[in-house]
Amino acid sequence: MIATSVMFPGVTAEKTVKPQVPGVYQFELGNFTITALSDGTVPLDLHPILTNTNQAEIDRLLDHSFLKNPVEASINVFLIDTGDKQVLVDTGSGQLFGELGGKLPRSLQAAGYTANEIDIVLITHIHTDHSGGLVVGGQPVFPAATVYVGKPDIDFWLNPANAKRSPDYQRYFTEAVKTVKPYLDRGKLKSFSGETVIIPGITARPTPGHTPGHSFFLVESQGESIEFWGDIVHVASVQFPQPEITIDFDVDPNAAAAQRAKQFADAETSRRLVAAAHVSFPGIGHIRANNQGYDWVPVDYRWRE
Protein backbone atom coordinates (compact mmCIF):
# COMPACT_ATOMS: atom_id res chain seq x y z
CA MET A 1 0.00 0.00 0.00
CA ILE A 2 1.42 3.39 -1.01
CA ALA A 3 0.54 6.66 0.71
CA THR A 4 0.92 9.90 -1.28
CA SER A 5 0.22 13.52 -0.40
CA VAL A 6 -2.36 15.31 -2.56
CA MET A 7 -2.26 19.12 -2.36
CA PHE A 8 -5.31 21.35 -2.79
CA PRO A 9 -5.49 25.07 -1.91
CA GLY A 10 -5.38 25.25 1.88
CA VAL A 11 -5.72 21.45 2.28
CA THR A 12 -3.20 18.67 2.83
CA ALA A 13 -4.47 15.09 2.72
CA GLU A 14 -3.11 11.60 2.53
CA LYS A 15 -4.31 9.56 -0.44
CA THR A 16 -3.97 5.81 -0.12
CA VAL A 17 -3.33 3.82 -3.28
CA LYS A 18 -4.76 0.36 -2.70
CA PRO A 19 -3.56 -2.83 -4.39
CA GLN A 20 -5.50 -4.38 -7.26
CA VAL A 21 -8.42 -6.58 -6.23
CA PRO A 22 -8.38 -10.29 -7.14
CA GLY A 23 -9.41 -11.07 -10.71
CA VAL A 24 -12.65 -13.07 -10.94
CA TYR A 25 -15.22 -13.25 -13.74
CA GLN A 26 -18.09 -15.75 -13.60
CA PHE A 27 -20.81 -16.80 -16.02
CA GLU A 28 -23.17 -19.69 -16.73
CA LEU A 29 -22.66 -22.26 -19.47
CA GLY A 30 -25.73 -24.49 -19.58
CA ASN A 31 -25.83 -26.19 -16.17
CA PHE A 32 -22.19 -25.39 -15.46
CA THR A 33 -20.64 -22.30 -13.88
CA ILE A 34 -17.42 -21.07 -15.46
CA THR A 35 -15.11 -18.76 -13.49
CA ALA A 36 -12.11 -17.00 -14.96
CA LEU A 37 -9.43 -16.50 -12.31
CA SER A 38 -6.42 -14.23 -12.66
CA ASP A 39 -3.01 -15.46 -11.58
CA GLY A 40 -1.67 -11.97 -12.29
CA THR A 41 0.19 -10.49 -15.23
CA VAL A 42 3.82 -10.52 -16.33
CA PRO A 43 5.78 -8.14 -18.59
CA LEU A 44 7.01 -9.67 -21.84
CA ASP A 45 9.79 -8.18 -23.96
CA LEU A 46 8.63 -9.44 -27.35
CA HIS A 47 11.66 -8.47 -29.41
CA PRO A 48 13.92 -11.36 -28.35
CA ILE A 49 11.24 -14.05 -27.96
CA LEU A 50 8.95 -13.75 -31.00
CA THR A 51 10.20 -15.66 -34.03
CA ASN A 52 9.39 -15.82 -37.74
CA THR A 53 9.10 -12.02 -37.66
CA ASN A 54 11.23 -8.94 -36.99
CA GLN A 55 11.30 -6.05 -34.55
CA ALA A 56 9.80 -3.52 -36.95
CA GLU A 57 6.83 -5.79 -37.69
CA ILE A 58 6.28 -6.50 -34.00
CA ASP A 59 6.24 -2.78 -33.20
CA ARG A 60 3.90 -2.06 -36.11
CA LEU A 61 1.38 -4.64 -34.92
CA LEU A 62 1.63 -3.44 -31.33
CA ASP A 63 1.09 0.16 -32.38
CA HIS A 64 -2.04 -0.87 -34.30
CA SER A 65 -3.43 -2.11 -30.96
CA PHE A 66 -2.27 1.00 -29.05
CA LEU A 67 0.51 -0.98 -27.33
CA LYS A 68 4.26 -0.73 -26.96
CA ASN A 69 6.92 -3.29 -26.18
CA PRO A 70 7.15 -4.75 -23.58
CA VAL A 71 3.54 -5.89 -23.21
CA GLU A 72 1.71 -7.14 -20.14
CA ALA A 73 0.65 -10.76 -20.52
CA SER A 74 -2.26 -12.13 -18.51
CA ILE A 75 -2.03 -15.50 -16.79
CA ASN A 76 -5.59 -16.81 -16.81
CA VAL A 77 -6.83 -19.89 -14.98
CA PHE A 78 -10.37 -21.24 -15.30
CA LEU A 79 -12.69 -23.11 -12.95
CA ILE A 80 -15.53 -25.31 -14.17
CA ASP A 81 -18.19 -26.01 -11.54
CA THR A 82 -20.36 -28.85 -12.86
CA GLY A 83 -22.42 -29.03 -9.68
CA ASP A 84 -20.84 -32.35 -8.76
CA LYS A 85 -17.21 -31.57 -9.54
CA GLN A 86 -14.91 -28.58 -9.26
CA VAL A 87 -12.53 -28.71 -12.23
CA LEU A 88 -9.58 -26.34 -12.59
CA VAL A 89 -8.00 -25.68 -15.99
CA ASP A 90 -4.30 -24.90 -15.39
CA THR A 91 -2.87 -23.54 -12.15
CA GLY A 92 -0.86 -20.44 -12.99
CA SER A 93 2.79 -19.97 -12.08
CA GLY A 94 2.79 -20.56 -8.33
CA GLN A 95 6.12 -19.38 -6.90
CA LEU A 96 8.11 -19.97 -10.08
CA PHE A 97 7.97 -16.35 -11.33
CA GLY A 98 9.02 -14.90 -7.98
CA GLU A 99 6.89 -11.85 -7.15
CA LEU A 100 5.12 -11.98 -10.51
CA GLY A 101 2.08 -14.20 -10.97
CA GLY A 102 1.14 -16.58 -8.19
CA LYS A 103 -2.15 -14.82 -7.43
CA LEU A 104 -4.46 -17.79 -8.11
CA PRO A 105 -5.03 -18.59 -4.40
CA ARG A 106 -6.32 -15.04 -3.79
CA SER A 107 -8.56 -15.15 -6.85
CA LEU A 108 -9.85 -18.61 -5.97
CA GLN A 109 -10.75 -17.46 -2.47
CA ALA A 110 -12.45 -14.34 -3.83
CA ALA A 111 -14.58 -16.57 -6.06
CA GLY A 112 -15.73 -18.56 -3.03
CA TYR A 113 -13.69 -21.74 -3.50
CA THR A 114 -10.80 -23.37 -1.68
CA ALA A 115 -7.93 -25.45 -3.02
CA ASN A 116 -9.16 -28.43 -1.00
CA GLU A 117 -12.45 -28.41 -2.94
CA ILE A 118 -10.82 -28.95 -6.33
CA ASP A 119 -11.58 -32.47 -7.60
CA ILE A 120 -9.81 -32.38 -10.96
CA VAL A 121 -7.00 -30.28 -12.42
CA LEU A 122 -6.67 -30.23 -16.22
CA ILE A 123 -3.23 -29.12 -17.39
CA THR A 124 -3.18 -27.85 -20.97
CA HIS A 125 0.59 -28.41 -21.02
CA ILE A 126 3.56 -28.60 -18.68
CA HIS A 127 5.03 -25.10 -18.68
CA THR A 128 5.85 -22.81 -15.76
CA ASP A 129 2.75 -20.60 -15.97
CA HIS A 130 0.30 -23.49 -16.40
CA SER A 131 1.53 -26.18 -14.01
CA GLY A 132 3.63 -24.10 -11.61
CA GLY A 133 0.75 -23.58 -9.17
CA LEU A 134 0.34 -27.31 -8.55
CA VAL A 135 2.89 -27.23 -5.73
CA VAL A 136 3.98 -24.69 -3.13
CA GLY A 137 6.87 -25.41 -0.80
CA GLY A 138 7.17 -28.89 -2.21
CA GLN A 139 3.61 -29.82 -1.19
CA PRO A 140 0.58 -30.31 -3.47
CA VAL A 141 -1.73 -27.29 -3.41
CA PHE A 142 -4.74 -29.41 -4.44
CA PRO A 143 -4.48 -32.51 -2.21
CA ALA A 144 -7.82 -34.03 -3.21
CA ALA A 145 -7.41 -33.46 -6.95
CA THR A 146 -6.54 -35.84 -9.73
CA VAL A 147 -4.36 -34.12 -12.33
CA TYR A 148 -4.81 -34.87 -16.03
CA VAL A 149 -2.06 -34.15 -18.60
CA GLY A 150 -1.51 -35.30 -22.18
CA LYS A 151 0.74 -38.37 -22.16
CA PRO A 152 3.26 -36.93 -24.66
CA ASP A 153 3.96 -34.06 -22.24
CA ILE A 154 4.51 -36.41 -19.31
CA ASP A 155 6.79 -38.60 -21.41
CA PHE A 156 8.75 -35.58 -22.65
CA TRP A 157 9.14 -33.37 -19.58
CA LEU A 158 9.67 -36.11 -16.98
CA ASN A 159 12.32 -37.95 -19.01
CA PRO A 160 15.87 -36.94 -17.88
CA ALA A 161 17.27 -38.05 -21.24
CA ASN A 162 15.18 -35.39 -22.99
CA ALA A 163 16.53 -32.76 -20.61
CA LYS A 164 20.06 -33.59 -21.68
CA ARG A 165 19.11 -33.33 -25.36
CA SER A 166 17.26 -30.02 -24.90
CA PRO A 167 19.50 -27.67 -22.88
CA ASP A 168 17.55 -24.58 -24.00
CA TYR A 169 14.51 -25.88 -22.13
CA GLN A 170 16.35 -27.06 -19.00
CA ARG A 171 14.28 -24.99 -16.60
CA TYR A 172 11.03 -26.59 -17.82
CA PHE A 173 12.33 -30.09 -17.13
CA THR A 174 13.46 -29.06 -13.64
CA GLU A 175 10.13 -27.38 -12.91
CA ALA A 176 8.14 -30.38 -14.21
CA VAL A 177 9.86 -32.58 -11.65
CA LYS A 178 9.04 -30.06 -8.90
CA THR A 179 5.39 -29.52 -9.82
CA VAL A 180 4.01 -32.56 -11.66
CA LYS A 181 6.00 -35.46 -10.23
CA PRO A 182 4.63 -35.06 -6.67
CA TYR A 183 1.18 -35.93 -8.02
CA LEU A 184 2.64 -38.87 -9.96
CA ASP A 185 4.33 -40.12 -6.80
CA ARG A 186 1.01 -39.98 -4.93
CA GLY A 187 -0.91 -41.80 -7.67
CA LYS A 188 -2.85 -38.62 -8.49
CA LEU A 189 -1.57 -38.06 -12.04
CA LYS A 190 -3.44 -39.47 -15.04
CA SER A 191 -2.48 -39.19 -18.68
CA PHE A 192 -4.55 -39.32 -21.84
CA SER A 193 -3.77 -40.02 -25.48
CA GLY A 194 -6.06 -38.95 -28.27
CA GLU A 195 -9.46 -37.34 -27.78
CA THR A 196 -10.60 -38.42 -24.31
CA VAL A 197 -13.72 -37.81 -22.20
CA ILE A 198 -12.44 -36.79 -18.76
CA ILE A 199 -15.91 -36.63 -17.18
CA PRO A 200 -19.30 -36.16 -18.88
CA GLY A 201 -19.27 -32.76 -20.55
CA ILE A 202 -15.48 -32.31 -20.57
CA THR A 203 -13.35 -33.71 -23.39
CA ALA A 204 -9.59 -33.44 -23.87
CA ARG A 205 -8.46 -32.70 -27.44
CA PRO A 206 -4.73 -33.06 -28.19
CA THR A 207 -3.33 -30.05 -30.08
CA PRO A 208 0.45 -30.71 -30.19
CA GLY A 209 3.00 -28.19 -31.38
CA HIS A 210 3.66 -25.72 -28.61
CA THR A 211 4.55 -28.78 -26.54
CA PRO A 212 4.24 -32.47 -27.51
CA GLY A 213 1.20 -33.00 -25.26
CA HIS A 214 -0.45 -29.59 -25.53
CA SER A 215 -4.22 -30.07 -25.33
CA PHE A 216 -7.50 -28.19 -25.51
CA PHE A 217 -10.40 -28.99 -23.21
CA LEU A 218 -13.88 -28.80 -24.72
CA VAL A 219 -16.68 -28.21 -22.23
CA GLU A 220 -20.32 -28.74 -23.21
CA SER A 221 -23.56 -28.37 -21.27
CA GLN A 222 -27.16 -27.99 -22.42
CA GLY A 223 -26.17 -27.22 -26.01
CA GLU A 224 -23.62 -24.57 -25.04
CA SER A 225 -19.85 -24.99 -25.31
CA ILE A 226 -16.51 -23.38 -24.59
CA GLU A 227 -13.02 -24.54 -25.46
CA PHE A 228 -10.02 -23.90 -23.20
CA TRP A 229 -7.00 -23.15 -25.35
CA GLY A 230 -3.85 -23.10 -23.24
CA ASP A 231 -1.00 -21.59 -25.28
CA ILE A 232 -2.35 -21.64 -28.82
CA VAL A 233 -1.79 -17.87 -28.69
CA HIS A 234 0.58 -15.83 -26.51
CA VAL A 235 0.32 -12.27 -27.85
CA ALA A 236 -3.14 -11.38 -29.13
CA SER A 237 -2.15 -8.14 -30.85
CA VAL A 238 0.52 -9.96 -32.88
CA GLN A 239 -0.62 -13.53 -33.44
CA PHE A 240 -4.28 -12.97 -34.27
CA PRO A 241 -3.42 -10.78 -37.27
CA GLN A 242 -0.40 -12.97 -38.14
CA PRO A 243 -0.82 -16.55 -36.85
CA GLU A 244 2.45 -17.61 -38.48
CA ILE A 245 4.46 -15.66 -35.87
CA THR A 246 5.92 -18.05 -33.31
CA ILE A 247 7.61 -17.75 -29.93
CA ASP A 248 10.75 -19.12 -28.27
CA PHE A 249 8.60 -21.15 -25.88
CA ASP A 250 7.36 -23.38 -28.73
CA VAL A 251 8.99 -26.81 -28.60
CA ASP A 252 8.15 -27.25 -32.31
CA PRO A 253 7.57 -23.76 -33.81
CA ASN A 254 6.45 -25.00 -37.25
CA ALA A 255 3.93 -27.41 -35.73
CA ALA A 256 2.75 -24.69 -33.31
CA ALA A 257 2.11 -22.24 -36.16
CA ALA A 258 0.26 -24.88 -38.19
CA GLN A 259 -1.84 -25.83 -35.16
CA ARG A 260 -2.68 -22.19 -34.50
CA ALA A 261 -3.80 -21.63 -38.09
CA LYS A 262 -5.99 -24.74 -37.95
CA GLN A 263 -7.60 -23.89 -34.61
CA PHE A 264 -8.20 -20.24 -35.52
CA ALA A 265 -9.99 -21.35 -38.69
CA ASP A 266 -12.04 -23.97 -36.81
CA ALA A 267 -13.06 -21.50 -34.11
CA GLU A 268 -14.06 -18.90 -36.68
CA THR A 269 -16.19 -21.41 -38.59
CA SER A 270 -17.84 -22.94 -35.53
CA ARG A 271 -18.27 -19.58 -33.75
CA ARG A 272 -17.41 -21.44 -30.54
CA LEU A 273 -16.65 -19.54 -27.37
CA VAL A 274 -12.99 -19.90 -26.38
CA ALA A 275 -10.96 -19.23 -23.24
CA ALA A 276 -7.32 -18.22 -23.78
CA ALA A 277 -4.66 -18.32 -21.09
CA HIS A 278 -2.76 -15.17 -22.13
CA VAL A 279 -5.34 -12.89 -23.75
CA SER A 280 -6.17 -9.94 -21.47
CA PHE A 281 -8.25 -11.10 -18.50
CA PRO A 282 -10.77 -12.69 -18.48
CA GLY A 283 -9.53 -14.08 -21.80
CA ILE A 284 -12.96 -15.21 -23.01
CA GLY A 285 -14.26 -14.42 -26.48
CA HIS A 286 -14.66 -15.43 -30.10
CA ILE A 287 -12.46 -15.47 -33.20
CA ARG A 288 -13.50 -13.50 -36.29
CA ALA A 289 -11.71 -13.57 -39.64
CA ASN A 290 -10.77 -10.33 -41.36
CA ASN A 291 -9.13 -9.58 -44.71
CA GLN A 292 -5.64 -10.49 -43.48
CA GLY A 293 -5.90 -12.60 -40.35
CA TYR A 294 -8.21 -12.74 -37.35
CA ASP A 295 -9.73 -10.47 -34.72
CA TRP A 296 -10.33 -11.31 -31.09
CA VAL A 297 -13.87 -10.38 -30.03
CA PRO A 298 -14.20 -10.41 -26.22
CA VAL A 299 -17.50 -11.38 -24.63
CA ASP A 300 -19.79 -8.67 -23.34
CA TYR A 301 -19.05 -7.92 -19.71
CA ARG A 302 -21.96 -8.65 -17.41
CA TRP A 303 -22.46 -8.29 -13.67
CA ARG A 304 -25.93 -9.19 -12.47
CA GLU A 305 -27.56 -11.84 -10.34
Secondary structure as GFF3:
##gff-version 3
##sequence-region A 1 305
A	DSSP	beta_strand	2	8	.	.	.	ID=ss1
A	DSSP	beta_strand	11	17	.	.	.	ID=ss2
A	DSSP	beta_strand	24	29	.	.	.	ID=ss3
A	DSSP	beta_strand	32	44	.	.	.	ID=ss4
A	DSSP	alpha_helix	46	49	.	.	.	ID=ss5
A	DSSP	beta_strand	50	51	.	.	.	ID=ss6
A	DSSP	alpha_helix	55	64	.	.	.	ID=ss7
A	DSSP	beta_strand	71	81	.	.	.	ID=ss8
A	DSSP	beta_strand	86	89	.	.	.	ID=ss9
A	DSSP	alpha_helix	104	110	.	.	.	ID=ss10
A	DSSP	three_ten_helix	115	117	.	.	.	ID=ss11
A	DSSP	beta_strand	120	122	.	.	.	ID=ss12
A	DSSP	alpha_helix	128	131	.	.	.	ID=ss13
A	DSSP	three_ten_helix	132	134	.	.	.	ID=ss14
A	DSSP	beta_strand	135	136	.	.	.	ID=ss15
A	DSSP	beta_strand	139	140	.	.	.	ID=ss16
A	DSSP	beta_strand	146	150	.	.	.	ID=ss17
A	DSSP	alpha_helix	151	157	.	.	.	ID=ss18
A	DSSP	alpha_helix	160	165	.	.	.	ID=ss19
A	DSSP	three_ten_helix	167	169	.	.	.	ID=ss20
A	DSSP	alpha_helix	170	179	.	.	.	ID=ss21
A	DSSP	alpha_helix	181	185	.	.	.	ID=ss22
A	DSSP	beta_strand	189	192	.	.	.	ID=ss23
A	DSSP	beta_strand	196	199	.	.	.	ID=ss24
A	DSSP	beta_strand	202	206	.	.	.	ID=ss25
A	DSSP	beta_strand	215	221	.	.	.	ID=ss26
A	DSSP	beta_strand	224	228	.	.	.	ID=ss27
A	DSSP	alpha_helix	236	239	.	.	.	ID=ss28
A	DSSP	beta_strand	246	247	.	.	.	ID=ss29
A	DSSP	alpha_helix	253	270	.	.	.	ID=ss30
A	DSSP	beta_strand	273	275	.	.	.	ID=ss31
A	DSSP	beta_strand	284	289	.	.	.	ID=ss32
A	DSSP	beta_strand	294	298	.	.	.	ID=ss33
###
